[in-house]
Amino acid sequence: MIFAREAGAAVVLVTLTLSLQCAGMAALISFAKPSLAPDDLRLGLIRSALLMVRLMTAFIVLHISEILLWAAFYRWLCFPLWESAFYFSASSYATVGYGDIVLPQMWRTLGPVESIIGVLMCGLSASFLFAIVSRLVDRDARVSDPPASGNARRQPWNQDSPINLAVVKRELLKTEGQLRGDVYGLPLRRQ
């Protein structure tokens, strides 16, 4: 009976934590989407840094909210003080687990469950931030690469230009003639 009670509480807490994380990430995606629209404007160093600071702050608030969710449960059924409940929840969520405060025997499997869910939620947040940074770096690289200038010699095999077989043939013949002349040391003859 005790295990069923613990398992039921764990299922409810995990479901609420996942719902909170998903809702928070959806809100952050909608917040960040206009800044990351695929246009040719780059944000610049300061605006990119501010975007990352805002997103990291939002993730910290989101994780504290999830810790408070678990702490509320611990306060309700396990600990007499909010400070103890929050401390235990934060140390379990962050997988520190000092062991100076422990759950009552009846609820002790919730600590490892919170640790597992904390690792997964932090991993989701880190992957989201990594995706944003990758997007910003790719965008910056794409915008800062200068287009080929009109003075630069265009190669017939350039991806930006349509393939002109006559130009390719002429370039190949020129290269072949140069190689033949270089190899044999003879002047080129037209055939």
mmCIF file of the C-alpha atoms, coordinates in Angstrom:
data_MODEL
# 
_entry.id   MODEL 
# 
loop_
_atom_site.group_PDB 
_atom_site.id 
_atom_site.type_symbol 
_atom_site.label_atom_id 
_atom_site.label_alt_id 
_atom_site.label_comp_id 
_atom_site.label_asym_id 
_atom_site.label_entity_id 
_atom_site.label_seq_id 
_atom_site.pdbx_PDB_ins_code 
_atom_site.Cartn_x 
_atom_site.Cartn_y 
_atom_site.Cartn_z 
_atom_site.occupancy 
_atom_site.B_iso_or_equiv 
_atom_site.pdbx_formal_charge 
_atom_site.auth_seq_id 
_atom_site.auth_comp_id 
_atom_site.auth_asym_id 
_atom_site.auth_atom_id 
_atom_site.pdbx_PDB_model_num 
ATOM 1   C CA . MET A 1 1   ? 0.000  0.000  0.000   1.00 0.00 ? 1   MET A CA 1 
ATOM 2   C CA . ILE A 1 2   ? 2.865  2.376  0.806   1.00 0.00 ? 2   ILE A CA 1 
ATOM 3   C CA . PHE A 1 3   ? 4.514  1.725  -2.569  1.00 0.00 ? 3   PHE A CA 1 
ATOM 4   C CA . ALA A 1 4   ? 1.238  2.427  -4.399  1.00 0.00 ? 4   ALA A CA 1 
ATOM 5   C CA . ARG A 1 5   ? 0.942  5.709  -2.524  1.00 0.00 ? 5   ARG A CA 1 
ATOM 6   C CA . GLU A 1 6   ? 4.533  6.680  -3.395  1.00 0.00 ? 6   GLU A CA 1 
ATOM 7   C CA . ALA A 1 7   ? 4.111  5.617  -7.022  1.00 0.00 ? 7   ALA A CA 1 
ATOM 8   C CA . GLY A 1 8   ? 0.878  7.614  -7.330  1.00 0.00 ? 8   GLY A CA 1 
ATOM 9   C CA . ALA A 1 9   ? 2.516  10.717 -5.869  1.00 0.00 ? 9   ALA A CA 1 
ATOM 10  C CA . ALA A 1 10  ? 5.524  10.243 -8.151  1.00 0.00 ? 10  ALA A CA 1 
ATOM 11  C CA . VAL A 1 11  ? 3.313  9.930  -11.245 1.00 0.00 ? 11  VAL A CA 1 
ATOM 12  C CA . VAL A 1 12  ? 1.394  13.091 -10.349 1.00 0.00 ? 12  VAL A CA 1 
ATOM 13  C CA . LEU A 1 13  ? 4.553  15.078 -9.545  1.00 0.00 ? 13  LEU A CA 1 
ATOM 14  C CA . VAL A 1 14  ? 6.379  13.907 -12.677 1.00 0.00 ? 14  VAL A CA 1 
ATOM 15  C CA . THR A 1 15  ? 3.343  14.709 -14.844 1.00 0.00 ? 15  THR A CA 1 
ATOM 16  C CA . LEU A 1 16  ? 3.027  18.186 -13.344 1.00 0.00 ? 16  LEU A CA 1 
ATOM 17  C CA . THR A 1 17  ? 6.763  18.810 -13.733 1.00 0.00 ? 17  THR A CA 1 
ATOM 18  C CA . LEU A 1 18  ? 6.717  17.704 -17.377 1.00 0.00 ? 18  LEU A CA 1 
ATOM 19  C CA . SER A 1 19  ? 3.654  19.854 -18.047 1.00 0.00 ? 19  SER A CA 1 
ATOM 20  C CA . LEU A 1 20  ? 5.321  22.868 -16.472 1.00 0.00 ? 20  LEU A CA 1 
ATOM 21  C CA . GLN A 1 21  ? 8.544  22.311 -18.445 1.00 0.00 ? 21  GLN A CA 1 
ATOM 22  C CA . CYS A 1 22  ? 6.704  21.831 -21.754 1.00 0.00 ? 22  CYS A CA 1 
ATOM 23  C CA . ALA A 1 23  ? 4.536  24.900 -21.212 1.00 0.00 ? 23  ALA A CA 1 
ATOM 24  C CA . GLY A 1 24  ? 7.583  26.950 -20.255 1.00 0.00 ? 24  GLY A CA 1 
ATOM 25  C CA . MET A 1 25  ? 9.560  25.797 -23.279 1.00 0.00 ? 25  MET A CA 1 
ATOM 26  C CA . ALA A 1 26  ? 6.614  26.500 -25.579 1.00 0.00 ? 26  ALA A CA 1 
ATOM 27  C CA . ALA A 1 27  ? 6.390  30.027 -24.167 1.00 0.00 ? 27  ALA A CA 1 
ATOM 28  C CA . LEU A 1 28  ? 10.132 30.530 -24.619 1.00 0.00 ? 28  LEU A CA 1 
ATOM 29  C CA . ILE A 1 29  ? 9.991  29.250 -28.193 1.00 0.00 ? 29  ILE A CA 1 
ATOM 30  C CA . SER A 1 30  ? 7.258  31.725 -29.036 1.00 0.00 ? 30  SER A CA 1 
ATOM 31  C CA . PHE A 1 31  ? 9.276  34.461 -27.306 1.00 0.00 ? 31  PHE A CA 1 
ATOM 32  C CA . ALA A 1 32  ? 12.503 33.651 -29.163 1.00 0.00 ? 32  ALA A CA 1 
ATOM 33  C CA . LYS A 1 33  ? 10.974 32.928 -32.568 1.00 0.00 ? 33  LYS A CA 1 
ATOM 34  C CA . PRO A 1 34  ? 10.809 36.549 -33.799 1.00 0.00 ? 34  PRO A CA 1 
ATOM 35  C CA . SER A 1 35  ? 14.455 37.082 -32.873 1.00 0.00 ? 35  SER A CA 1 
ATOM 36  C CA . LEU A 1 36  ? 15.500 34.013 -34.814 1.00 0.00 ? 36  LEU A CA 1 
ATOM 37  C CA . ALA A 1 37  ? 13.395 34.459 -37.942 1.00 0.00 ? 37  ALA A CA 1 
ATOM 38  C CA . PRO A 1 38  ? 15.335 33.356 -41.023 1.00 0.00 ? 38  PRO A CA 1 
ATOM 39  C CA . ASP A 1 39  ? 15.981 36.767 -42.476 1.00 0.00 ? 39  ASP A CA 1 
ATOM 40  C CA . ASP A 1 40  ? 19.282 38.285 -43.471 1.00 0.00 ? 40  ASP A CA 1 
ATOM 41  C CA . LEU A 1 41  ? 19.573 40.626 -40.507 1.00 0.00 ? 41  LEU A CA 1 
ATOM 42  C CA . ARG A 1 42  ? 21.923 39.608 -37.758 1.00 0.00 ? 42  ARG A CA 1 
ATOM 43  C CA . LEU A 1 43  ? 21.246 40.521 -34.172 1.00 0.00 ? 43  LEU A CA 1 
ATOM 44  C CA . GLY A 1 44  ? 24.707 41.728 -33.291 1.00 0.00 ? 44  GLY A CA 1 
ATOM 45  C CA . LEU A 1 45  ? 26.762 40.875 -30.261 1.00 0.00 ? 45  LEU A CA 1 
ATOM 46  C CA . ILE A 1 46  ? 24.829 42.870 -27.633 1.00 0.00 ? 46  ILE A CA 1 
ATOM 47  C CA . ARG A 1 47  ? 21.359 41.828 -28.782 1.00 0.00 ? 47  ARG A CA 1 
ATOM 48  C CA . SER A 1 48  ? 22.423 38.172 -29.041 1.00 0.00 ? 48  SER A CA 1 
ATOM 49  C CA . ALA A 1 49  ? 23.884 38.313 -25.528 1.00 0.00 ? 49  ALA A CA 1 
ATOM 50  C CA . LEU A 1 50  ? 20.729 39.952 -24.172 1.00 0.00 ? 50  LEU A CA 1 
ATOM 51  C CA . LEU A 1 51  ? 18.580 37.298 -25.820 1.00 0.00 ? 51  LEU A CA 1 
ATOM 52  C CA . MET A 1 52  ? 20.661 34.555 -24.187 1.00 0.00 ? 52  MET A CA 1 
ATOM 53  C CA . VAL A 1 53  ? 20.538 36.280 -20.785 1.00 0.00 ? 53  VAL A CA 1 
ATOM 54  C CA . ARG A 1 54  ? 16.748 36.563 -21.033 1.00 0.00 ? 54  ARG A CA 1 
ATOM 55  C CA . LEU A 1 55  ? 16.385 32.913 -22.038 1.00 0.00 ? 55  LEU A CA 1 
ATOM 56  C CA . MET A 1 56  ? 18.725 31.674 -19.293 1.00 0.00 ? 56  MET A CA 1 
ATOM 57  C CA . THR A 1 57  ? 16.894 33.780 -16.709 1.00 0.00 ? 57  THR A CA 1 
ATOM 58  C CA . ALA A 1 58  ? 13.581 32.352 -17.888 1.00 0.00 ? 58  ALA A CA 1 
ATOM 59  C CA . PHE A 1 59  ? 14.956 28.826 -17.598 1.00 0.00 ? 59  PHE A CA 1 
ATOM 60  C CA . ILE A 1 60  ? 16.218 29.495 -14.071 1.00 0.00 ? 60  ILE A CA 1 
ATOM 61  C CA . VAL A 1 61  ? 12.759 30.761 -13.096 1.00 0.00 ? 61  VAL A CA 1 
ATOM 62  C CA . LEU A 1 62  ? 11.201 27.696 -14.750 1.00 0.00 ? 62  LEU A CA 1 
ATOM 63  C CA . HIS A 1 63  ? 13.464 25.303 -12.828 1.00 0.00 ? 63  HIS A CA 1 
ATOM 64  C CA . ILE A 1 64  ? 12.834 27.117 -9.545  1.00 0.00 ? 64  ILE A CA 1 
ATOM 65  C CA . SER A 1 65  ? 9.103  26.767 -10.229 1.00 0.00 ? 65  SER A CA 1 
ATOM 66  C CA . GLU A 1 66  ? 9.555  23.040 -10.704 1.00 0.00 ? 66  GLU A CA 1 
ATOM 67  C CA . ILE A 1 67  ? 11.599 22.819 -7.504  1.00 0.00 ? 67  ILE A CA 1 
ATOM 68  C CA . LEU A 1 68  ? 8.835  24.723 -5.682  1.00 0.00 ? 68  LEU A CA 1 
ATOM 69  C CA . LEU A 1 69  ? 6.259  22.251 -7.000  1.00 0.00 ? 69  LEU A CA 1 
ATOM 70  C CA . TRP A 1 70  ? 8.134  19.369 -5.399  1.00 0.00 ? 70  TRP A CA 1 
ATOM 71  C CA . ALA A 1 71  ? 8.857  21.448 -2.287  1.00 0.00 ? 71  ALA A CA 1 
ATOM 72  C CA . ALA A 1 72  ? 5.134  22.137 -1.863  1.00 0.00 ? 72  ALA A CA 1 
ATOM 73  C CA . PHE A 1 73  ? 4.481  18.408 -1.836  1.00 0.00 ? 73  PHE A CA 1 
ATOM 74  C CA . TYR A 1 74  ? 7.306  17.819 0.645   1.00 0.00 ? 74  TYR A CA 1 
ATOM 75  C CA . ARG A 1 75  ? 6.038  20.640 2.862   1.00 0.00 ? 75  ARG A CA 1 
ATOM 76  C CA . TRP A 1 76  ? 2.529  19.212 2.750   1.00 0.00 ? 76  TRP A CA 1 
ATOM 77  C CA . LEU A 1 77  ? 3.447  15.642 3.722   1.00 0.00 ? 77  LEU A CA 1 
ATOM 78  C CA . CYS A 1 78  ? 7.093  15.390 4.787   1.00 0.00 ? 78  CYS A CA 1 
ATOM 79  C CA . PHE A 1 79  ? 8.644  18.475 6.411   1.00 0.00 ? 79  PHE A CA 1 
ATOM 80  C CA . PRO A 1 80  ? 7.364  20.982 8.971   1.00 0.00 ? 80  PRO A CA 1 
ATOM 81  C CA . LEU A 1 81  ? 9.213  23.978 7.449   1.00 0.00 ? 81  LEU A CA 1 
ATOM 82  C CA . TRP A 1 82  ? 9.301  25.476 3.948   1.00 0.00 ? 82  TRP A CA 1 
ATOM 83  C CA . GLU A 1 83  ? 13.026 26.006 4.245   1.00 0.00 ? 83  GLU A CA 1 
ATOM 84  C CA . SER A 1 84  ? 13.652 22.278 4.781   1.00 0.00 ? 84  SER A CA 1 
ATOM 85  C CA . ALA A 1 85  ? 11.261 21.317 1.990   1.00 0.00 ? 85  ALA A CA 1 
ATOM 86  C CA . PHE A 1 86  ? 12.827 23.753 -0.499  1.00 0.00 ? 86  PHE A CA 1 
ATOM 87  C CA . TYR A 1 87  ? 16.374 22.813 0.507   1.00 0.00 ? 87  TYR A CA 1 
ATOM 88  C CA . PHE A 1 88  ? 15.714 19.091 0.097   1.00 0.00 ? 88  PHE A CA 1 
ATOM 89  C CA . SER A 1 89  ? 13.884 19.626 -3.177  1.00 0.00 ? 89  SER A CA 1 
ATOM 90  C CA . ALA A 1 90  ? 16.611 21.840 -4.634  1.00 0.00 ? 90  ALA A CA 1 
ATOM 91  C CA . SER A 1 91  ? 19.401 19.463 -3.623  1.00 0.00 ? 91  SER A CA 1 
ATOM 92  C CA . SER A 1 92  ? 17.507 16.481 -5.052  1.00 0.00 ? 92  SER A CA 1 
ATOM 93  C CA . TYR A 1 93  ? 16.524 18.277 -8.276  1.00 0.00 ? 93  TYR A CA 1 
ATOM 94  C CA . ALA A 1 94  ? 20.130 19.342 -8.852  1.00 0.00 ? 94  ALA A CA 1 
ATOM 95  C CA . THR A 1 95  ? 21.295 15.795 -7.959  1.00 0.00 ? 95  THR A CA 1 
ATOM 96  C CA . VAL A 1 96  ? 23.503 17.092 -5.161  1.00 0.00 ? 96  VAL A CA 1 
ATOM 97  C CA . GLY A 1 97  ? 21.757 15.117 -2.432  1.00 0.00 ? 97  GLY A CA 1 
ATOM 98  C CA . TYR A 1 98  ? 23.827 16.049 0.622   1.00 0.00 ? 98  TYR A CA 1 
ATOM 99  C CA . GLY A 1 99  ? 21.941 13.674 2.899   1.00 0.00 ? 99  GLY A CA 1 
ATOM 100 C CA . ASP A 1 100 ? 21.747 16.061 5.853   1.00 0.00 ? 100 ASP A CA 1 
ATOM 101 C CA . ILE A 1 101 ? 17.951 16.191 5.427   1.00 0.00 ? 101 ILE A CA 1 
ATOM 102 C CA . VAL A 1 102 ? 16.153 13.007 4.427   1.00 0.00 ? 102 VAL A CA 1 
ATOM 103 C CA . LEU A 1 103 ? 12.568 12.180 3.605   1.00 0.00 ? 103 LEU A CA 1 
ATOM 104 C CA . PRO A 1 104 ? 10.485 10.079 5.964   1.00 0.00 ? 104 PRO A CA 1 
ATOM 105 C CA . GLN A 1 105 ? 10.672 6.322  5.337   1.00 0.00 ? 105 GLN A CA 1 
ATOM 106 C CA . MET A 1 106 ? 7.272  6.359  3.673   1.00 0.00 ? 106 MET A CA 1 
ATOM 107 C CA . TRP A 1 107 ? 8.298  8.838  0.930   1.00 0.00 ? 107 TRP A CA 1 
ATOM 108 C CA . ARG A 1 108 ? 11.993 8.111  0.481   1.00 0.00 ? 108 ARG A CA 1 
ATOM 109 C CA . THR A 1 109 ? 11.806 6.952  -3.168  1.00 0.00 ? 109 THR A CA 1 
ATOM 110 C CA . LEU A 1 110 ? 10.603 10.397 -4.246  1.00 0.00 ? 110 LEU A CA 1 
ATOM 111 C CA . GLY A 1 111 ? 14.098 11.861 -3.799  1.00 0.00 ? 111 GLY A CA 1 
ATOM 112 C CA . PRO A 1 112 ? 15.675 9.744  -6.565  1.00 0.00 ? 112 PRO A CA 1 
ATOM 113 C CA . VAL A 1 113 ? 12.643 10.282 -8.801  1.00 0.00 ? 113 VAL A CA 1 
ATOM 114 C CA . GLU A 1 114 ? 13.052 14.041 -8.414  1.00 0.00 ? 114 GLU A CA 1 
ATOM 115 C CA . SER A 1 115 ? 16.763 13.693 -9.217  1.00 0.00 ? 115 SER A CA 1 
ATOM 116 C CA . ILE A 1 116 ? 16.033 11.824 -12.433 1.00 0.00 ? 116 ILE A CA 1 
ATOM 117 C CA . ILE A 1 117 ? 13.405 14.327 -13.515 1.00 0.00 ? 117 ILE A CA 1 
ATOM 118 C CA . GLY A 1 118 ? 15.717 17.216 -12.595 1.00 0.00 ? 118 GLY A CA 1 
ATOM 119 C CA . VAL A 1 119 ? 18.503 15.853 -14.793 1.00 0.00 ? 119 VAL A CA 1 
ATOM 120 C CA . LEU A 1 120 ? 16.097 15.398 -17.699 1.00 0.00 ? 120 LEU A CA 1 
ATOM 121 C CA . MET A 1 121 ? 14.594 18.884 -17.355 1.00 0.00 ? 121 MET A CA 1 
ATOM 122 C CA . CYS A 1 122 ? 18.015 20.509 -17.104 1.00 0.00 ? 122 CYS A CA 1 
ATOM 123 C CA . GLY A 1 123 ? 19.083 18.525 -20.156 1.00 0.00 ? 123 GLY A CA 1 
ATOM 124 C CA . LEU A 1 124 ? 16.077 19.801 -22.099 1.00 0.00 ? 124 LEU A CA 1 
ATOM 125 C CA . SER A 1 125 ? 16.907 23.358 -21.129 1.00 0.00 ? 125 SER A CA 1 
ATOM 126 C CA . ALA A 1 126 ? 20.565 22.967 -22.046 1.00 0.00 ? 126 ALA A CA 1 
ATOM 127 C CA . SER A 1 127 ? 19.693 21.483 -25.436 1.00 0.00 ? 127 SER A CA 1 
ATOM 128 C CA . PHE A 1 128 ? 17.289 24.347 -26.118 1.00 0.00 ? 128 PHE A CA 1 
ATOM 129 C CA . LEU A 1 129 ? 19.966 26.920 -25.268 1.00 0.00 ? 129 LEU A CA 1 
ATOM 130 C CA . PHE A 1 130 ? 22.486 25.046 -27.420 1.00 0.00 ? 130 PHE A CA 1 
ATOM 131 C CA . ALA A 1 131 ? 20.061 25.113 -30.349 1.00 0.00 ? 131 ALA A CA 1 
ATOM 132 C CA . ILE A 1 132 ? 19.574 28.865 -29.924 1.00 0.00 ? 132 ILE A CA 1 
ATOM 133 C CA . VAL A 1 133 ? 23.327 29.522 -29.780 1.00 0.00 ? 133 VAL A CA 1 
ATOM 134 C CA . SER A 1 134 ? 23.880 27.326 -32.852 1.00 0.00 ? 134 SER A CA 1 
ATOM 135 C CA . ARG A 1 135 ? 21.178 29.233 -34.702 1.00 0.00 ? 135 ARG A CA 1 
ATOM 136 C CA . LEU A 1 136 ? 22.733 32.570 -33.757 1.00 0.00 ? 136 LEU A CA 1 
ATOM 137 C CA . VAL A 1 137 ? 26.219 31.446 -34.812 1.00 0.00 ? 137 VAL A CA 1 
ATOM 138 C CA . ASP A 1 138 ? 24.962 30.028 -38.132 1.00 0.00 ? 138 ASP A CA 1 
ATOM 139 C CA . ARG A 1 139 ? 23.012 33.189 -38.812 1.00 0.00 ? 139 ARG A CA 1 
ATOM 140 C CA . ASP A 1 140 ? 26.001 35.378 -37.986 1.00 0.00 ? 140 ASP A CA 1 
ATOM 141 C CA . ALA A 1 141 ? 28.267 33.315 -40.258 1.00 0.00 ? 141 ALA A CA 1 
ATOM 142 C CA . ARG A 1 142 ? 25.730 33.413 -43.093 1.00 0.00 ? 142 ARG A CA 1 
ATOM 143 C CA . VAL A 1 143 ? 25.285 37.187 -42.868 1.00 0.00 ? 143 VAL A CA 1 
ATOM 144 C CA . SER A 1 144 ? 28.966 38.046 -42.396 1.00 0.00 ? 144 SER A CA 1 
ATOM 145 C CA . ASP A 1 145 ? 30.201 35.998 -45.395 1.00 0.00 ? 145 ASP A CA 1 
ATOM 146 C CA . PRO A 1 146 ? 30.627 38.599 -48.157 1.00 0.00 ? 146 PRO A CA 1 
ATOM 147 C CA . PRO A 1 147 ? 29.135 37.713 -51.534 1.00 0.00 ? 147 PRO A CA 1 
ATOM 148 C CA . ALA A 1 148 ? 31.520 37.277 -54.442 1.00 0.00 ? 148 ALA A CA 1 
ATOM 149 C CA . SER A 1 149 ? 32.387 40.667 -55.877 1.00 0.00 ? 149 SER A CA 1 
ATOM 150 C CA . GLY A 1 150 ? 31.965 41.482 -59.534 1.00 0.00 ? 150 GLY A CA 1 
ATOM 151 C CA . ASN A 1 151 ? 35.740 41.786 -59.943 1.00 0.00 ? 151 ASN A CA 1 
ATOM 152 C CA . ALA A 1 152 ? 36.417 38.280 -58.718 1.00 0.00 ? 152 ALA A CA 1 
ATOM 153 C CA . ARG A 1 153 ? 37.002 35.686 -61.394 1.00 0.00 ? 153 ARG A CA 1 
ATOM 154 C CA . ARG A 1 154 ? 33.910 33.496 -61.627 1.00 0.00 ? 154 ARG A CA 1 
ATOM 155 C CA . GLN A 1 155 ? 34.590 29.842 -61.981 1.00 0.00 ? 155 GLN A CA 1 
ATOM 156 C CA . PRO A 1 156 ? 32.348 27.911 -64.390 1.00 0.00 ? 156 PRO A CA 1 
ATOM 157 C CA . TRP A 1 157 ? 31.617 25.395 -61.655 1.00 0.00 ? 157 TRP A CA 1 
ATOM 158 C CA . ASN A 1 158 ? 30.524 28.006 -59.098 1.00 0.00 ? 158 ASN A CA 1 
ATOM 159 C CA . GLN A 1 159 ? 27.289 26.927 -57.430 1.00 0.00 ? 159 GLN A CA 1 
ATOM 160 C CA . ASP A 1 160 ? 25.779 30.385 -57.825 1.00 0.00 ? 160 ASP A CA 1 
ATOM 161 C CA . SER A 1 161 ? 26.115 30.463 -61.604 1.00 0.00 ? 161 SER A CA 1 
ATOM 162 C CA . PRO A 1 162 ? 24.327 28.230 -64.086 1.00 0.00 ? 162 PRO A CA 1 
ATOM 163 C CA . ILE A 1 163 ? 26.584 25.701 -65.748 1.00 0.00 ? 163 ILE A CA 1 
ATOM 164 C CA . ASN A 1 164 ? 27.659 26.815 -69.201 1.00 0.00 ? 164 ASN A CA 1 
ATOM 165 C CA . LEU A 1 165 ? 29.192 23.824 -70.986 1.00 0.00 ? 165 LEU A CA 1 
ATOM 166 C CA . ALA A 1 166 ? 31.028 25.971 -73.524 1.00 0.00 ? 166 ALA A CA 1 
ATOM 167 C CA . VAL A 1 167 ? 32.769 27.849 -70.722 1.00 0.00 ? 167 VAL A CA 1 
ATOM 168 C CA . VAL A 1 168 ? 33.608 24.615 -68.925 1.00 0.00 ? 168 VAL A CA 1 
ATOM 169 C CA . LYS A 1 169 ? 35.032 23.098 -72.142 1.00 0.00 ? 169 LYS A CA 1 
ATOM 170 C CA . ARG A 1 170 ? 37.109 26.211 -72.847 1.00 0.00 ? 170 ARG A CA 1 
ATOM 171 C CA . GLU A 1 171 ? 38.488 26.216 -69.274 1.00 0.00 ? 171 GLU A CA 1 
ATOM 172 C CA . LEU A 1 172 ? 39.342 22.521 -69.472 1.00 0.00 ? 172 LEU A CA 1 
ATOM 173 C CA . LEU A 1 173 ? 41.098 22.929 -72.817 1.00 0.00 ? 173 LEU A CA 1 
ATOM 174 C CA . LYS A 1 174 ? 43.016 25.917 -71.487 1.00 0.00 ? 174 LYS A CA 1 
ATOM 175 C CA . THR A 1 175 ? 44.065 23.912 -68.418 1.00 0.00 ? 175 THR A CA 1 
ATOM 176 C CA . GLU A 1 176 ? 44.989 20.888 -70.550 1.00 0.00 ? 176 GLU A CA 1 
ATOM 177 C CA . GLY A 1 177 ? 47.067 23.046 -72.858 1.00 0.00 ? 177 GLY A CA 1 
ATOM 178 C CA . GLN A 1 178 ? 48.834 24.697 -69.958 1.00 0.00 ? 178 GLN A CA 1 
ATOM 179 C CA . LEU A 1 179 ? 49.616 21.333 -68.447 1.00 0.00 ? 179 LEU A CA 1 
ATOM 180 C CA . ARG A 1 180 ? 50.878 19.912 -71.734 1.00 0.00 ? 180 ARG A CA 1 
ATOM 181 C CA . GLY A 1 181 ? 53.064 22.966 -72.298 1.00 0.00 ? 181 GLY A CA 1 
ATOM 182 C CA . ASP A 1 182 ? 54.374 22.821 -68.761 1.00 0.00 ? 182 ASP A CA 1 
ATOM 183 C CA . VAL A 1 183 ? 55.068 19.135 -68.835 1.00 0.00 ? 183 VAL A CA 1 
ATOM 184 C CA . TYR A 1 184 ? 56.865 19.005 -72.166 1.00 0.00 ? 184 TYR A CA 1 
ATOM 185 C CA . GLY A 1 185 ? 58.275 22.524 -72.155 1.00 0.00 ? 185 GLY A CA 1 
ATOM 186 C CA . LEU A 1 186 ? 56.964 23.045 -75.659 1.00 0.00 ? 186 LEU A CA 1 
ATOM 187 C CA . PRO A 1 187 ? 54.894 25.893 -77.030 1.00 0.00 ? 187 PRO A CA 1 
ATOM 188 C CA . LEU A 1 188 ? 51.249 25.035 -77.559 1.00 0.00 ? 188 LEU A CA 1 
ATOM 189 C CA . ARG A 1 189 ? 50.130 24.145 -81.064 1.00 0.00 ? 189 ARG A CA 1 
ATOM 190 C CA . ARG A 1 190 ? 46.594 24.468 -82.257 1.00 0.00 ? 190 ARG A CA 1 
ATOM 191 C CA . GLN A 1 191 ? 45.239 21.304 -83.781 1.00 0.00 ? 191 GLN A CA 1 
# 
